[in-house]
Amino acid sequence: MDKYTDFDIDLNFGKMHEDNLRQILESKGSKIEVKTERDIWKSTGNMAMEIEYKGRSSGIKITKADWWAHIFCFEDEVQMIFLLPVKKVKSILNNIFMNDKAVFINGGDNNNSKIMLVKIKDFAAEV
């Protein structure tokens, strides 16, 4: 009989990734940029990525972070979180843009921000 069970393999795999996440969140050298969406995403199915502010690159385009956390809240409770390397987020957004699956709007304070709206399902499909 095999000395390892599926549970043992799954447990070790889970612990390894639990340690990876802890390292990302606790590492002094690792920077995480956090974007939080409220309520509207639930009815539109979109996530909003700021790319310009007052005509200058901003948000995901200029972040110095290593990781991007995109938090989706509904009625003040977290529903889900995407946590990805910034390089991966930029690659996904580029693919979505190249495939004409993005919409651009002005928003934020006084409509000073250019925002790329992306369907959450399209973003998730690229991960």
KOLVEXLO-209403 format. One record per residue (C-alpha): residue number from 1; residue in one letter; x, y, z. Coordinates in Angstrom, 3 decimals. Example, Ala and Ser with C-alpha at 12.3 -4.5 7.8 and 13.67 -1.06 7.14 Angstrom:
<sites>
[1,A,[12.300,-4.500,7.800]]
[2,S,[13.670,-1.060,7.140]]
</sites>
This chain:
<sites>
[1,M,[0.000,0.000,0.000]]
[2,D,[1.194,3.489,-0.852]]
[3,K,[2.441,5.396,2.199]]
[4,Y,[0.915,8.669,0.900]]
[5,T,[-2.801,9.202,0.532]]
[6,D,[-4.485,11.788,-1.660]]
[7,F,[-5.187,13.720,1.541]]
[8,D,[-1.465,13.831,2.395]]
[9,I,[-0.590,15.098,-1.081]]
[10,D,[-3.370,17.703,-0.997]]
[11,L,[-2.418,18.769,2.526]]
[12,N,[1.242,19.243,1.576]]
[13,F,[0.251,21.110,-1.582]]
[14,G,[-2.089,23.342,0.442]]
[15,K,[0.538,24.052,3.108]]
[16,M,[3.113,24.935,0.447]]
[17,H,[0.787,27.529,-1.087]]
[18,E,[-0.321,28.773,2.314]]
[19,D,[3.362,29.465,3.009]]
[20,N,[3.722,31.154,-0.405]]
[21,L,[0.805,33.482,0.339]]
[22,R,[2.128,34.237,3.812]]
[23,Q,[5.514,35.082,2.291]]
[24,I,[3.888,37.438,-0.255]]
[25,L,[1.837,39.210,2.403]]
[26,E,[4.536,39.384,5.060]]
[27,S,[7.656,39.959,2.980]]
[28,K,[9.284,43.315,3.609]]
[29,G,[10.593,43.468,0.041]]
[30,S,[7.298,42.613,-1.640]]
[31,K,[4.968,45.505,-2.472]]
[32,I,[1.243,45.003,-3.003]]
[33,E,[-1.051,47.556,-4.642]]
[34,V,[-4.654,47.168,-3.550]]
[35,K,[-7.719,48.266,-5.533]]
[36,T,[-11.142,47.814,-3.974]]
[37,E,[-14.401,47.716,-5.915]]
[38,R,[-17.710,48.462,-4.227]]
[39,D,[-21.127,47.050,-5.119]]
[40,I,[-21.388,48.240,-8.773]]
[41,W,[-19.299,45.331,-10.098]]
[42,K,[-22.023,42.974,-8.913]]
[43,S,[-24.601,44.404,-11.341]]
[44,T,[-22.278,45.277,-14.247]]
[45,G,[-19.897,42.310,-14.134]]
[46,N,[-17.052,44.783,-14.722]]
[47,M,[-13.860,45.559,-12.902]]
[48,A,[-12.398,49.055,-13.236]]
[49,M,[-8.699,49.637,-13.870]]
[50,E,[-7.494,53.237,-13.688]]
[51,I,[-4.906,53.896,-16.379]]
[52,E,[-4.719,57.716,-16.468]]
[53,Y,[-5.344,60.636,-14.142]]
[54,K,[-5.537,64.149,-15.567]]
[55,G,[-3.974,62.924,-18.811]]
[56,R,[-0.982,61.231,-17.156]]
[57,S,[-0.402,57.498,-16.762]]
[58,S,[-1.574,56.187,-13.399]]
[59,G,[-2.776,53.087,-11.595]]
[60,I,[-1.732,49.764,-13.089]]
[61,K,[0.360,51.521,-15.745]]
[62,I,[2.783,53.073,-13.260]]
[63,T,[2.600,50.983,-10.125]]
[64,K,[5.928,50.007,-8.581]]
[65,A,[4.274,47.111,-6.751]]
[66,D,[5.172,43.475,-7.331]]
[67,W,[1.633,42.234,-6.673]]
[68,W,[-1.829,43.541,-7.505]]
[69,A,[-4.755,42.780,-5.193]]
[70,H,[-8.184,43.524,-6.632]]
[71,I,[-10.844,43.228,-3.924]]
[72,F,[-14.540,42.970,-4.751]]
[73,C,[-16.892,44.009,-1.941]]
[74,F,[-20.658,43.909,-1.784]]
[75,E,[-22.519,45.557,1.075]]
[76,D,[-19.156,46.126,2.796]]
[77,E,[-18.228,42.430,2.769]]
[78,V,[-15.415,40.965,0.710]]
[79,Q,[-16.795,38.606,-1.933]]
[80,M,[-13.572,37.713,-3.764]]
[81,I,[-9.992,38.836,-4.297]]
[82,F,[-7.690,38.529,-7.280]]
[83,L,[-4.057,38.510,-6.149]]
[84,L,[-1.655,38.381,-9.081]]
[85,P,[1.838,39.516,-9.989]]
[86,V,[1.639,42.973,-11.598]]
[87,K,[3.335,41.589,-14.735]]
[88,K,[0.500,39.072,-15.112]]
[89,V,[-2.187,41.736,-14.645]]
[90,K,[-0.566,43.923,-17.307]]
[91,S,[-0.356,40.964,-19.680]]
[92,I,[-4.020,40.079,-19.124]]
[93,L,[-5.137,43.673,-19.675]]
[94,N,[-3.055,43.902,-22.833]]
[95,N,[-4.653,40.707,-24.197]]
[96,I,[-8.125,41.990,-23.360]]
[97,F,[-7.355,45.324,-25.044]]
[98,M,[-5.895,43.628,-28.143]]
[99,N,[-9.036,41.491,-28.448]]
[100,D,[-11.330,44.552,-28.248]]
[101,K,[-12.888,43.353,-25.001]]
[102,A,[-12.321,46.571,-23.030]]
[103,V,[-14.373,49.740,-22.743]]
[104,F,[-12.834,53.054,-21.728]]
[105,I,[-14.705,55.649,-19.688]]
[106,N,[-13.919,58.763,-17.705]]
[107,G,[-14.645,58.555,-14.013]]
[108,G,[-13.429,59.294,-10.540]]
[109,D,[-13.399,62.755,-8.991]]
[110,N,[-14.549,65.295,-11.615]]
[111,N,[-14.131,62.582,-14.287]]
[112,N,[-10.370,63.153,-14.172]]
[113,S,[-9.522,59.457,-14.487]]
[114,K,[-9.480,57.301,-17.617]]
[115,I,[-10.746,53.891,-16.620]]
[116,M,[-10.527,50.614,-18.484]]
[117,L,[-13.643,48.545,-17.819]]
[118,V,[-13.066,44.824,-18.149]]
[119,K,[-15.563,42.020,-17.724]]
[120,I,[-14.548,40.054,-14.631]]
[121,K,[-15.223,36.798,-16.495]]
[122,D,[-12.860,37.884,-19.316]]
[123,F,[-10.162,38.801,-16.800]]
[124,A,[-10.570,35.522,-14.915]]
[125,A,[-10.470,33.530,-18.155]]
[126,E,[-7.003,34.974,-18.891]]
[127,V,[-5.583,33.911,-15.542]]
</sites>
